[in-house]
Amino acid sequence: MCGRYASTLPPEQMAELFKLLNNVESVPRYNIAPTQPVIAIWEESGRREGHFARWGLVPRWVKDPREFPLLINARVETMAEKPAFRDALKHGRCIIPASGYYEWHTNPDKSKQPYYITLADDRPIALAGLYATWVGPEGEEIDSVATITVPANGQLSAVHDRMPAILEGDAIEQWLDVRGVTAKAAYQLALPLEDGVVKFHPVSTRVNSARDDDPGLIAEVTVERPAPVRKKAAGGQLDLF
C-alpha cells in the first residue's frame, strides 16, 4: 500500500504541467500522511482545477464520517465492485501530484525499512485516485480522496507486493475525463509501471513519524546489516550459526 508520499512541485509548475485553471498555494511537503489535507486534481463541469482534500475517502452515502473506516487506498482488483469506490470510479476520478512515495520492506527479523520511490528521470508523479464530496446535515462539505494500488512490478516487488497506480501522458487525460471515458475504460488505465521506470533507495526511519517533515527524509541512508550470530560449537570453539 501507499501510506506516505512527498510533494514538492511549486504551484505554478503544477498548474502548467497538469493544465490547471487555478493555482493551489502550497509549500514543499516531504511526509504527507493519511487524514491530512492533500492536493488533488479533478475535472468538474469542464474545468480542471486543483483542490485540497482529506486523504481518506468518505463516500457520499456515509452518515457520520467519524464512524467510517479510514480508506486511503483502493485496490484495483476490487474498486469497481466495492460500494465505497464504484461510484467514484464512474464520476470521481482524480490525480494526486507527488514527487515520490514511501514504502516499507519487511526484513527477515520483522523490522521494517522505509524506501523512497521516484520515477527514474525524477519527473513529477501523477497518482491515480478517486474522490468524493460528503455533504453533512448542516450543509457542510468534505472533499476526500483515496489512491489506487496495483500489484508491484518485478522491480518493486523486492520492496513490497503493492504499488500505487501511476499515470503518464494520455492516460492522465483519459482518467480525468469522467464525461467521455467510462469506468470500464478507465479501469484499464490503472496498471503497474514497467520495470526500470522507477528507482528507489532506503531512507531514515524518521519518516515513520508524521510529525517529521523535512528534506532529510528523502535522503538515502546506509542500511546496516546485522552481524552474524555466533555460538560455541562442540569443544568450546566459536562457530557461525
N, C-alpha and C positions, 0 to 999 in steps of 0.2 A: 504494500500500500504506500501511498504518498502522504506523509503526515507532516512534513515541514518543507518549506521552499524559500528561495530568496528572489527578490525582485528589485533591480537597481536601475531600470531603464528610466531616463528622465522623461517628464510628461510630454515635452514637445516631440521627442523621438518616438514615444509610444503612439502619439496621435498620428504622426506621419507614417509609421510602419504599418499600423493597423487601420489606417484610413478613417480615423475618428472625426466626428463633427464637434468634439469638445476636448478640452484638456482637463485631466484629472490631477489636481495638485497632490503630489506625493513626495516622499523622501525615500532614499535607498533603505531597503529592509533586508536583513540577512537571516532572519529566523522567524518566518511567518508561520503561525500555529493555528490549529483549529479553534473556532469560535471568534477569532479576531476578524476585523474588517479587512477585506481584500479587494483589489481592483479586478472587476470582471467586465467583459465587453460583450454586448449583445445588440441585436437589431430589433427595433420596435417602430412600427408604422413607417418603415423605410429608412429610419435613422439609426446609424451605428454610433453608439456612444459608450464611454466608459462609466462605470458606476462603482460605488462602494457597496459591498455585500458581505454578509456574515458567512464565514466558511463553516458550513454545516447546514445542509439543505432542510428547509421546513416546507413541506408540501402545502398547497393551498387549503386542503381539507382538514388540516390539523386543528383541533380545538384549542389546545394550550401548548405552545412551543416548549414550555418548561417541563412538560411531562413526556416529551417526544424524544426518542433516542437521537444521539448525535450522528448524522450521516455525512461524513466528509468525503467518502469515496463511493462511486457506483461501479460495480463490476460489469464489464462489457457483456459478459455471458448472460446476465440476468436483468439488465436495466430495462429491456423492452417489456418484461413481464411484471416486474415489481411495481405495485401501486405507487410507491414513493417516487419512482423515476419515470414511469412510462409517459405521463402527461408532459413532463418537462422535455423528454426526448422528442416529442412532437412539436411543442410550442415554446420551449425554454432552453434552447441550446446557446451556449456561450463559450468564450475562450478566456483563459486566465493567464495574463502575461507573467513570465518568470525569467529569471536569469539562469537558474539551476534549481535542483531539488535534492533533498537528502533521503538516503535510505540506510537502514541498519542491517548489517550482516551478523547473523548469529554464529559465534565461534564454537568450536567443539566443547569448550568449557562453559557454554551457555552465556558468556558475556557477549555484549553487542557493540560492534564497531560501526560508527556512522561513516558514510561516504557521501561526498558531494558529487553530483552528476550533472553534466552540462553537455550541450552539443559540441562536437569535436572542433568546430570552427568558431565557437564562442558566440554564435548568433543568439538573439533572444528566443525564448521558447514560448509557444502558444499551447497551453494545456487545454485539452478538450474538457468542457464542463457542462453542467446543467444548472439552470437557475429557476427559482420560483419566487413569487411575491405573496407573502402571507398577509392577510388583512384581518385585524382584530375586531372585536365587538365595538370598540370606540372609534373605529376607522384608522387605527394605527397600522402602519405597513412595515414589514421586514423583508428586504431582499436577501436571499440566501443562495449559496451555491454548493455544489459538490464536484470534485474532479472525477474523471473516469479512469479506471485502471484496466490494463490488459495483461496477458501473460508476458513475462520478461523475454526479451530476445536472448539469443545464445550468449552474447557478450555480457549482458547484465545479470544473467542467471547465476553468475558467480557471486553476486552480491545478494540478490533477493529474487523470489519467484514471480514478483509482480512489478509493473512499471506504469507510470501514467501514460495515457494516450496523448501523443504529441502530434499536432497538426502542422503541416507545412504547405506553402503555396496555395494552389487552388482548393485544397482540402479545407482551408480556413474559410474561404468564401462560401463553399457549399455547406459547411457545418453551420454557419451563421444564417444562412438563407432558409429560415423556417417556413417561409411562404412558398418557396419554389422547390425545395428539396424535402422529400418525405422522410419520416422517421426511419423507414426501412432502408432508404438510400444512405441516410446519414450514418446509420449503424455500421455500414461497410467502411466508413472512413476511420473508425477507431481501431487502429491496428498497431502492433509493435513496430518500432523503427528497425531498419535493417542494422545488422552488426556493423560496427565501425563508424556509425553516425554520431555516437556519443563517446564521452570519455569520463573517467571518474577517478577520484583519489580519496584516501582516508582523511578525515578531519577530526578535530578535537571533540571529545565527549561533552564539552561545554554546550554544544547545540542541544543536548538533552533538556536544558532548562530554557523555557520560553522567555525568561527574564533577560537572557543574554542576547544581544542583537548588535553585532559589530562586524567589520570586515574580517577580523581574525578568524571568524567561524568557518569561512570558506577556504582558509589556507591549508595546504597539505601538511600533514604531520607524519612522522615516522611511527609505524606501528611496531611496538616491542613484542617480540615473540617470546613466550615463556621458556625458561631454561629447562633442559631435560631433567626429569625426576630421576634421582639416583638412589639405589638401595644396596644394602650389603648382601653380596652373594655368599654362597657357602664358603667357609674358610675365612670370612671376615673381610674379603676384598670388596671394593665398591664396584658396582655394575650398573649399566644403564637399564632403566626399567622401560 
